[in-house]
Amino acid sequence: MSITPVPRGAHLTRRLIQLYVGLALYGASSALLVRAGLGLEPWGVLHQGLAERTGLSIGVVSIIVGAAVLLLWIPIRQRPGLGTVSNVFAIGIAMDGTLALVPEVQGLAAQIAVMVAGVVVNGVATGLYIAAQFGPGPRDGLMTGLHLRTGRSIRLVRTLIEVAVVVTGFVLGGSLGAGTVLYALAIGPLAQFFLRLFAIGGKPAAAAAGSDAEAAVAPGSDGVDTTVTTPTPEQAILPQ
């Protein structure tokens, strides 16, 4: 597994700002969902469950899980970019920092408001860091890598991964609830809107670093090569 070089261009400064603002906001949005107490996004359920069992902060658990998922890229021959490696650390740090600053939320009305804010900010964050085009996050890269190597649809691969993650996290003590459902329903439209809004040079989030125009070629049962095209980050994160 080699790290894709940081791309250069006239928009590099803007892209770097988008990347790190997006990752910071992503961590902050996850923390808001924790404070709302009405259910977390799928990976957040796992992180919270592991945090409950280990005594580590949820941000530290997020970093450890991200690093572990990144190691799974090796057998599926995915190449990380600057955004991939930054994702592992920046989100967890931002999450713990936000949790340290934002107190517990009291009252259902306040919880609902914070939950909605968390989901919307997550959509903004997703649009920012993916449109920066420095490579997918470890979890998105695992999904697209398995799609490429198995030939299964993004929808199926994503569903299987997230069901496994949510069930495991719930068994460990992670929080499922209205926030989980709202996130599942809203993140697709929100991410699609903000990906287009923050597109650089008028191009909506092109292919991820390391997989711009690549395709995985596997022999079909009749001996003819079957090409599986690499999905763009927008295709990967949005419901298919």
N, C-alpha and C positions, 0 to 999 in steps of 0.2 A: 504494500500500500504506500504509494508516494503522494506527497502533498502537491497539489496543483499550484504553480506559481501564481502570485498575485497579479492579475491583469493590470495593464496600464492604459491610460487614455485621458482625454480631456475632462472626463467626468469622474476621475478617480477620487478627488476630494469629496465631492458630493456623495459618491457611493460609499466611501468609508464612513462618513457621517451617518448616512442612512442605515448602514449595517449596525453600527454600535448603538445608535439611538433606538433602532428597532429591537435589538437584543435586550437592551435595558428595559424598554417598555414591555417586552414579552415577560421578563422576570417580574416586573411590577404588576402586570395584569394577573399573573398566576398567584401572586401574593394577595391581591384584592379578592380573588375567588376563595382563597383560604380564609381570609378575614370575614367574608360574607357568610361562610358556614353553611352554604346551601348546596354544596356539591362542586367537585372540581372537574377539569378537563381530563380525558382518559389517562394520560401519562401522569398528571398531577395526582390522580387517585393512587397510582402505584408509588409515587414518591412519598406521599403522605403516609401510606401504609408502611413502607420501609422505615420512614422516620420514626413512626410510632414504635416499631419493633427494635430499632437500633439505638434510639436515643440521640441520633444525629439530627442536625437541623435539616429541614426539607430542602434548602438550597444546596447543602453539601451532598445530600442524597441525589439530587438532580445532577450534580457534577459527576458523581461516581457512576450513576446509571448512564449518563451521556458518554462517558469514557468507555464503559463496557460495551455499549451499543456500537461505538466507533470501531472497536476491535472486531466486531462482527462484519465490518466492511471488508476485512482482509480476504476471507474465503470467497466473497461474492465480487471481488475485484472492483470495488468502488474507490474513487479517488477523492479525498477531502480537499476542500479549498480553505481559504482564510476564514470564511464565514462558518465553515463546519467546525473548525477547531475553536474559534471564538465562541460559538454557540455553547460548547460544552461548559465553559467557565463563566461567561458573562451572564447568562440567564440565572444560574444558581446564585451568583454574587448579588445580582440585582434583586432577586427574590428575597434573600435573607435581609438585605438592606431595607427593603420596603416593609417587611414584617417587623423590623426593629422600630420603624418610624410610625407605622399605622397601628393604632390601638384596636382592640377587639370591638366589633360592631354590635351594638345593642338595639333590639327592636326589629320586628319583621320588615317594616317599611325601609329602614336604613339598610338592612341586609339585602333586600331586593335591589335597592339603588346601587349598592356596592357591587353586587353580582352582575348587574347589567353593565356597569362601568367597566368591570373586569373583562367581560366578553368583548365589548366594543374596543377597548384598548388593545386587547389581544389581536383583533382584526387589523387595527392600525399597525401594530408591531409586525405582524405577519407580512403585510404589504410592504413595509419599509425594508425589512431585512432580506426578503426574497427578491424584491425588485432591485436590490443592490447588486445581485448577481455575483456573489462571492462563494457560491456553493451552498447546497442544502444543509439543513441541520442533520445531526447523526440519525435521528429517528426517521425523518423523511427519506434520507439516503438509504437506510435499511429497507424501507418500503419499496423504493424505486429499484434498488438493486435486486431484491427478491423477485420483483416483477420481471426484470430483464432476464434473470437466470432461470426462472421457472416457466416463463411465458404466460403466467396467470394474470388476470386483469388487475389493474390498480385497485379497483373497488374490492375485489376479493381479498387481495393481500392486505390492504389497509384494514378491512373489517376483521380479518383473522387476528392481526397483530393487536388491534385496539381492544377487541373482545378479550383476548388473553391478558392484556395489560390491565384492563378494568377489573376483570374477575380476580386476578391475582392481588391487585391493590385492595379491593374490597375485602377479600378474605384476610388480608393483613391488617385491616383497620382503616383503610382509606375512605374518604367521604364521597358517597353517591347521592345525587338529589336533583333538584330543579336546575341547579347550575350546570350539571352534566348534560341534561337534556337541552337546555338553552344553548349551550356551547355547540353541541352536535348539530342543532338546527341552524344556528346563526353564523357559524364560523365560515362556511362556504361562501355565502353571499357577501359577507363583510370582507373576507380576504380577497375575493374577486374584485370588489369595488376599489379597495385600497391598493391592490397590485397595479391596477390601471392608473390610479391617481398618482402613484409614486414611480411609475415607469420612467426609466432614464432614456433620453433621446427619442422619446415617443414609441419605444419598443416595450411591450408588456413582458416583463420577466422572462427573458430568453432562457435557453437551457442552462442548467446548473454547471458550475465550474467542474471541469473534468468529464463532462458528458454532453457537451454542446451538440455535437452532430453524430454521436456514437450510436451504434445499434448492436445488440447482441444477436449473433447468428447461430442458430441451432438446427441440426438436421432434423427434418420431419420424418414421419414414419415411412414415407414413400421415397426417402433418400434425397428429397429436394430441400434446400436450405429455407428455413422459415425465419424471417427477420422480425425481431421485436424492437420497435423504435423506442428510443429513450423519451419518456415524457418530459415536458417542461416542468419547472417547479410549480407553475400555476396548475397544471394538470395533476401534479402529484398531491398537492395539498387540498384541492377542491374535490367535492364529491363527484365521482365518475359514474 
